[in-house]
């Protein structure tokens, strides 16, 4: 699971901003997908462009069909 990985500053900031009013399972899901996109591009998610994120989501939608 993504919450078993060491806490990076980016991940910590994301959790801090999202904790209020969000269900723990939803937060886990968001963390999972952020870690997946980081693994896909082999870089920190904060360095990705909007186009890279959109391309990844499109790849995932096609793969899930």
Secondary structure, DSSP 4 states (H G I P E B T S, - for coil): -GGGSPPPHHHHHHHHHH-TT--HHHHHHHHHHHHHHHHHHTS-GGG--HHHHHHHHHHHHHHH-
